[in-house]
């Protein structure tokens, strides 16, 4: 099987090549758009999780303060 290289491309063939390349790049752009949407959703989910964790952290700090106050109160009552 012998492969011969074209020495010249016709305008029609170049136009076909350009059209096919444009179609392929359009498909790539669509896929990148889908990836961008996924990243945006993941980013929103991470922000929601951070908000929840901050709320849990604040609750834990408040509960720790209440517990320390309770232990100090009990220690003070036992001292009498």
Backbone as a ProteinNet text record, in pm:
[ID]
protein_1_A
[PRIMARY]
XXXXXXXXXXXXXXXXXXXXXXXXXXXXXXXXXXXXXXXXXXXXXXXXXXXXXXXXXXXXXXXXXXXXXXXXXXXXXXXX
[TERTIARY]
85.1	0	90.1	75.7	156.9	72.7	129.4	60.8	126.3	44.1	97.7	52.1	143.1	110.5	60.5	-37.7	-87.4	9.9	38.3	127.4	47.7	-79	-161.4	-301	-360	-496.1	-585.1	-700.2	-794.8	-866.2	-921.4	-996	-1113	-1175	-1289.7	-1246.6	-1134.2	-1086	-1043.7	-982.3	-944.7	-1069	-1171.4	-1297	-1359	-1356.6	-1408.9	-1330.1	-1199.5	-1115	-1147.5	-1159.5	-1191.9	-1325.8	-1424.4	-1557.3	-1552.1	-1481.4	-1471.1	-1396.8	-1292.3	-1218.4	-1306.9	-1384.8	-1475.8	-1578	-1630.8	-1727.8	-1664.4	-1543.8	-1475.7	-1447.6	-1403	-1376.7	-1505.8	-1615.9	-1744.7	-1781.7	-1755.5	-1782.1	-1694.5	-1569.3	-1478.8	-1528.7	-1572.2	-1626.7	-1747.9	-1834.9	-1952.7	-1911.5	-1812.1	-1766.7	-1705.7	-1629.2	-1572.4	-1681.8	-1787.8	-1900.8	-1962.3	-1975.9	-2030	-1938.2	-1809.1	-1712.2	-1721.2	-1732.8	-1746.3	-1870.6	-1981.5	-2103.9	-2081.7	-2012.6	-1985.9	-1900.3	-1797	-1712.3	-1791.7	-1881.6	-1964.7	-2053	-2109.1	-2192.4	-2108.8	-1989.1	-1901	-1862	-1832.1	-1796.4	-1911.6	-2033.2	-2150	-2167.5	-2147.1	-2159.1	-2053.9	-1932.1	-1824.8	-1857.1	-1910.8	-1949.2	-2057.9	-2152.8	-2259.9	-2202.8	-2110.4	-2049.6	-1969.7	-1896.4	-1819.9	-1912.5	-2024.8	-2120.4	-2172.9	-2202.7	-2251.9	-2145.7	-2021.4	-1912.9	-1888.4	-1897.4	-1881.7	-1991.4	-2113.5	-2224.1	-2200.5	-2153.8	-2125.1	-2012.4	-1911.7	-1800.1	-1847.2	-1933	-1985	-2065.5	-2143.4	-2222.1	-2130.6	-2024.7	-1931.2	-1859.3	-1821.5	-1755	-1851.2	-1976.7	-2076	-2098.9	-2109.3	-2131.5	-2011.3	-1891.9	-1771.4	-1771.2	-1810.8	-1818.6	-1918.8	-2032.1	-2135.1	-2084.2	-2014.1	-1961.2	-1855.7	-1766.7	-1664.1	-1729.5	-1828.1	-1900.1	-1966.1	-2025.7	-2089.7	-1988.7	-1874.7	-1772.6	-1717.8	-1696.5	-1646.2	-1750.2	-1876	-1982.9	-1985.8	-1977.1	-1975.2	-1853.4	-1738.1	-1616.1	-1631.7	-1694.1	-1715.8	-1811.9	-1915.1	-2010.9	-1948.4	-1857.9	-1791.8	-1690.9	-1641.5	-1543.7	-1609.1	-1737.4	-1805.3	-1837.2
-116.8	0	123.7	202	321.5	444.2	529.3	651.7	766.7	838.5	953.8	1079.2	1172.8	1298.3	1397.9	1473.7	1578.7	1694.7	1746.2	1861.7	1991.1	1984.3	2104.2	2067.7	2155.9	2138.1	2231.5	2180.7	2266.7	2354.6	2463.5	2553.8	2480.5	2392.9	2317.3	2227.3	2159.9	2071.5	2151.3	2265.1	2349.3	2400.5	2435.7	2479	2366.8	2243.9	2128.5	2106	2116.4	2098.6	2204.7	2327.3	2437	2411.5	2369.6	2343.5	2231.9	2124.9	2012.9	2055	2135.5	2182.8	2273.3	2360.8	2447.6	2364.7	2260.6	2173.3	2106.2	2058.3	1989.3	2085.4	2205.2	2302.7	2346.1	2352.2	2382.8	2274.5	2148.3	2038.3	2049.5	2085.6	2102.8	2216.3	2325.6	2437.5	2395.2	2315.2	2266.7	2182.3	2097.4	2012.7	2097.3	2199.4	2287.9	2363.2	2401.2	2467.1	2375.1	2246.4	2149.6	2135	2132.3	2121.7	2245.9	2362.8	2486.7	2482.1	2431.7	2419.7	2328.3	2217.6	2124.4	2191.1	2263	2331.9	2436.1	2505.2	2604.1	2537.9	2420.6	2348.5	2300	2248.4	2201.5	2318.7	2433	2551.8	2592.9	2590.7	2626	2526	2396.9	2295	2315.9	2348.6	2371.2	2491.5	2596.6	2714.7	2679.2	2596.7	2555	2472.6	2382.6	2299.3	2385.4	2482.8	2572.3	2648.2	2694.9	2765.1	2675.8	2551.6	2455.7	2427.5	2408.6	2381.4	2500	2620.8	2738.2	2743.7	2708.3	2706.1	2601.5	2484.3	2377.5	2421.2	2487	2533.8	2635.1	2727.2	2826.7	2759.4	2659.5	2586.9	2514.5	2453.5	2381.2	2476.4	2593.1	2691.4	2735.4	2761.2	2802.7	2692.1	2567.6	2455.7	2434.9	2454	2440.2	2545.1	2667.1	2772.7	2739.7	2686.4	2647.8	2535.9	2438.9	2327.3	2374.6	2462.2	2513.9	2590.5	2670.5	2744.3	2647.8	2542.1	2442.5	2371.7	2333	2265.9	2358.8	2485.3	2581	2603.3	2606.3	2622.3	2502.4	2383	2261.4	2260.9	2300.8	2303.3	2405.4	2517.3	2620	2572.3	2498	2446	2341.3	2262.6	2159.5	2221.1	2337.5	2402.3	2447	2472.2	2518.2	2405.8
0	0	0	-100.1	-113.8	-78	5.7	43.6	-31	-101.8	-173	-102.8	-89.4	-22.7	-125.3	-85.1	-174.1	-170.6	-284.8	-290.7	-282.2	-310.1	-305.2	-257.4	-182.9	-135.6	-216.2	-254.5	-326.3	-225.8	-274.3	-185.2	-121	-197.2	-144.9	-30.3	-47.1	60.1	183.4	161.5	274.9	347.8	273.2	335	417.2	362	435.3	564.4	554.4	672.7	777.9	734.4	827.5	895.5	817.1	872.7	976.6	945.8	1040.2	1166.7	1151	1268.3	1353.7	1288.9	1362.9	1440.7	1377.7	1445.3	1566.4	1550.4	1660.5	1776.3	1743.4	1849.4	1917.6	1844.5	1906.2	2007.5	1972.8	2065.6	2189.9	2169.8	2284.1	2373.3	2312.4	2389.9	2471.6	2413.4	2485.6	2606	2586.7	2696.9	2808.1	2771.6	2873	2948	2876.9	2943.6	3048.4	3015.2	3111.1	3231.4	3206.5	3316.1	3405	3343.7	3421.3	3509.7	3456.8	3536.6	3656.3	3633.8	3744.3	3851.1	3808.7	3906.1	3984.1	3917.8	3987.1	4091.4	4057.8	4154.3	4272.5	4243.5	4351.2	4441	4380.3	4457.9	4549	4497.9	4579.7	4694.1	4665.4	4769.7	4878.6	4838.3	4935.9	5023.6	4962.8	5042.2	5143.4	5101.8	5194	5308.8	5277.6	5381.4	5478.5	5426.1	5513.7	5608.3	5556.3	5641.6	5752.3	5717.7	5816.9	5921.8	5877.8	5972.9	6065.2	6012.1	6097.3	6202.8	6165.6	6259.7	6368.8	6328.8	6425	6518.8	6462.6	6544	6648.6	6608.7	6702.9	6814.4	6777.4	6877	6975.1	6924.4	7011.3	7107	7058.8	7146	7255.9	7219.9	7319.3	7421.7	7375.6	7467.6	7558.8	7504.6	7586.9	7697.1	7664.1	7765.2	7873.5	7834.2	7931.4	8021.1	7962.9	8042.1	8141.2	8096.1	8187.1	8301.6	8269.6	8373.8	8472.4	8420.1	8506.6	8596.1	8539.7	8621.1	8728.9	8694.3	8794.1	8903.6	8866.3	8964.1	9059.6	9004.4	9088.5	9177.9	9126.8	9207.9	9318.9	9287.9	9391	9497.9	9460.6	9559.5	9648.1	9593.7	9673.9	9770	9736.6	9824.8	9955.2	9952.9	10074.9	10163.5
[MASK]
++++++++++++++++++++++++++++++++++++++++++++++++++++++++++++++++++++++++++++++++

